[in-house]
Amino acid sequence: MQCRLATQNDLNTIMNLYSIARDFMIKNGNPHQWADNNWPPVELLKSDIEKSQCYVCEHNGNIVGVFVYIFGKDCDPTYLRITDGNWIDDSAYGVVHRLATDGVTKGVGSFCLNWCYEKAGHLRLDTHGDNKPMQALARKLGFVHCGTIYVEHDNYPRLAYEKSALTKKLNK
């Protein structure tokens, strides 16, 4: 597997991956995270690609995953306010949003998150409380649940996770 920046030529495939992910979420007890508002909208996907923050994961020449990755000190305003806990590491961090896979190729989610962590060395992500598969993946990969954040596009709280050298010490 390998990750690369997405291009506008990938847009139809990316939209299909998100459709697969919405169906998966609904079937697995998470009907509200993306399905209520057909998230993410195509305008946002185009913008993510234009900003060079949308990546695809390829396996055997096929796109099998998609995610948004950004990096920097306080790079995501959504993460500036956390409730029911605190961030552990205050250094610059990477953020992963909107991770989706084809639902067939095994290990795509782990590969993408590990790829981002290797780039950043400090990673944050969030997920809906009903998204049990993503919560399990975060725990499996050594992320620590730090609290709750809120996103702009809906009223559902998100579980906030972090992984860094500091969180690794907590997991021992």
Secondary structure, 3 states (H helix, E strand, C coil): CEEEECCHHHHHHHHHHHHHHHHHHHHCCCCCCCCCCCCCCHHHHHHHHHCCCEEEEEECCEEEEEEEEEEECCCCHHHHCCECCCCCCCCCEEEEEEEEECCCCCCHHHHHHHHHHHHHCEEEEEEECCCHHHHHHHHHCCCEEEEEEECCCCCCEEEEEEEEHHHHHHCC
